[in-house]
Amino acid sequence: MPIAHRVSTFGTSIFAEMTLLANQHKAINLSQGFPDFDGPDDVKAAATAAIAAGQNQYALSNGQIDLRQAIAAHAHRFYGQAVNPDTEVTVTSGATEALFAAIIGLVNPGDEVILFEPFYDGYVPDVIMAGGAPRFVPLRAPDWRIDLDELATAFNNRTRAIVVNTPHNPTGKVYSRAELEAIAALCQKWNAVAISDEVYEHIIFDGAQHHRLAQLPGMAERTVTISSQGKTFSFTGWKIGWAIAPLDLTTGIRRAHQFITFAAATPMQAAAAYALGLDDEYYSTLAADYQRRRDYLVEALRRSGLEVGAPSGTYFIMGDISRFGFDDDVAFCRYLTAEIGVAAIPPSAFYSDEHKSLGKAYARFAFCKRMETLERAAERLSRLKR
């Protein structure tokens, strides 16, 4: 029997493909962006305590009140953002669902949604399932800058939304305030919604500053801010995310969310509420620990012969593989996994067909791993230069 047209063009996720290949060859997996370590013990204890206390039935669809209040308090604490936890916060099954609920709840068939390339691989399927049309604007290597003329040309009277991911997966770019101001001006000119994916908001380096798009003048009423506990607290399997948006946009998000997952896991919401209240030292230590891992892997990749710039945020590194003579990034990453024993992601998977060639000179490596994992990867990567 034929499958639905809306999913007929979707293939297997590149993450699943590379992880399967890594398992087959017993490679060190630097492809998928999840830690090989747990987050804080006291956050785990908060989840266990919630289970023991009987918080095991369906949560409120919009999210448990303690977590919605914690999300609002976090927004005020770090950004000075005033958020109403009752009407402007929706808790979802991870940021992935928040993105889907926002796009399904706000985009009509035929609407255009602007996506920067390379993009997180869930964005395009979300737009297609909503009946929308993706409109692509590539970030330009090696500094992953926005061509503001290209961006301005992408906006038109069919533009419903733009998705902005900062800090950016897979490049590690942290959007500057000037770049966000340019995006904000175009959103206001064309009456477009901004969907701001900020899941790496606390993983930033070298004095970089994460600016929240919703805080720019004229953007509070048209921005959906999405984040989660997975990246900040290293519990990606708990799948607790959220969307912050003004009431009219929140209405669309919640009407979609109630028929996607209805509610996220109750005890994990209690633990996420606890985690968001951790002291400033936790957040600064998180960034410092990841910066040490970044620096180590950057140097290991450079010694192996890749051209690498140090990312300003996230836990990903893009390495230029041009000198190795492979036809494309997929062939390189398959060789790297099977012959060298280290798995990476070919970033051409994060581009439209029109611009896929822009990703073929790179491989993406994740450094959200224990130091001993990175040390073993570095030893294997040294074979590349030989």
Summary of the structure (lengths in Angstrom):
residues: 386
radius of gyration: 20.4
end to end distance: 50.8
largest distance: 59.2
contacts: 1341
relative contact order: 0.17
helix: 47%
strand: 16%
